[in-house]
């Protein structure tokens, strides 16, 4: 289960709406959705939460690049909605590098072994070879814990420290800091 909400700042305060992400496939789609909800190109926050496992905040200010914060990147990586927020740039990867690596791995057996054959890297006490997984520098690894712009909400009343301590019901605490708790509760 997930919950997604849009909070759009207006001259009269914040407007809240829950939103469906079924048609959102990319960060660009999500950013466009936020910009459509914007009044006079003011700030829009998209909040996505999945079963208290992780939450993400996308902030769009007019035509500026979106800013993203994710509470637990490794948990978000296991979610289709989290994958939208986990861009190559946010993960510190070259854009498109993952696709290039996957294509190369399909063409060439990069570990030097034949299909089904285990590479012997160490021997156990009986002298029988055992495979040892290589855990170093997995290019597809997603870090556990927070990732992204810690200051995404700082000017709105949620400091970096506060953002890092949010766990369950993070949206309510964020909305409370923004002064948008009542409008959010109306759509929840």
N, C-alpha and C positions, 0 to 999 in steps of 0.2 A: 504494500500500500504506500502511496505517496500523497502528499498534499502540496499544491502549488498556489501561490498567491501573488498578485501584483499590487504594489503600493505606489501610487503616483502622487507626487507632490503638486498641489495647486495653490493658487493665491489664498484659498480658503482653508488650507490644511491638506491633509492626506485623504485620498480616495483609495479604497481597497476593493479588490475583486478576486474571487478565486478563479483559477484558470485551468483549462485542460491543455495538456501538452501532447496530445495524441498526434497532432500534425507537425510537431516540432521535431526536426531530425538533426539540426546543426546549431551551433552557437549563433550563427548568422540568423537563422529562423527565430531563435529565442530573443535576440537583440531586436529584430524587426517587430516582434510581438510587443516588446517593451516600448519601443518608440511609437507604436500605434496608440498605446495607452497614455502617452505623454501629453500633457497640456502645456502648450507654449514651450516645447523642448526642455521642460524642467525635469528634475530627477525622477526616475522610475526604478524601483527595486523589484526584482523577481526573486521570490523565496521558494525554494524547493526542499522538501523534507521527505525522507523515506524512513518510515517506521522507527523513528528515534535512533536510527543507525548513523545517519549523517544528515547534514543540511548544507545547502549552498545558497549564496546570495550573489546575484548578478546585479550590478548597478550600471545604469545607463543615464548619462547626463548629456542631453542633446545629441550632437553628432560625434561626441568624443568616443574613443574606443571603450568598450565595456570593461568594467572592473569586476573581478571574480574572487570570492572567498569560498572555500569548501572546508567544513569542519573535520572530515576524515576522508582523505583522498582514496585510500585503499578500499574503504567501504563503498565510496561513490563509484569506483571503477567497476564494481560488480552490478551496477545499475545502469540501465539504458539512459536514464535521465542524468545520472552522474557523468556518464561518458560525454554527454553534450558539453558539460562545463569543463571537463578535463582536456583542454586543448594541448597541442604540442608545445605551444609557447609557455603555457602554465607549467607543464611538466619539464621544461627546459630541453626539449627535443627539437631537432631540425624539422620544420614542417614537411610532412610527407615521408620522412625517414622510415617510419614504421611500415609503410606500404612498400618501399623499396627493399627493405630487409626481408619482408615476407616473400616478395617476388624472387629474390635471390635464393632464399632457403628452399623454395620450390624447385629451382633449377639445379642446385648443387647440394650434395650432402656435405654440409659444412663441418661435421664432427669427424670425418674421415673413416667412419665405420660403415659397414653394409647394413641394410635394413635388418632389424632384429638382433644385431650383434652388439653386445655391450663392450665398451672400451674399458680395458683393465687399467685402473689407476692406482690401486693399492691392493694388498693381499690381507686377508683376515688370518687368524691364528692357525687355520688349517692349511694355509697356503693357496686357497682357492681365490681367484680374482673376484673382486666385487666392484661394481660401478659406484663412483662417488659423484654426486651431483655438483656441478659448478655453480656456486651461489654468487660469484663475483660479477658485479657490473651487468646485471641483466638489463638490457636496453628497454624492455617492456615493463619493468618493475615500476609500480606506483608507490610512492612513499606512504607510510601509515601516518595518520595525524593530519593536522591542519595544513592547508596549502592555499596560496594565493595572496591577495592584497589584504593584509591585516588592518590597514587603515581605511578600508572601504566604507565604513560607517562612522569613522571618528568625528567628522564634522557634523554628524547628525545625532551625536550623543552616546554612541557606543564605542568606547575606547578599544584599543587593540587588546588590552588585558581582559576587558569584559567579554569581548568576542571570543577569546580563547577559552574562557570558562563556561560558555554557554553549552548546554548539553540537551536535556529534554525540554520541550516547549520553548525552544529558542525564539521562535517567531513571536510568541507573546511578549517575551522580554524585549525583543527588538522593537516591536510595535509600541510597547509602553515607553521606551526611551524616545521614540519619535513623536509620541503624543497621538498615536494612531490606534490605540488599543480598542476603542469603542467602534471605530469603523471596521476594523478587522474582525471583531467579534460578530458583527452583523453579517459577514459573509462566510464565517466558519461553520 
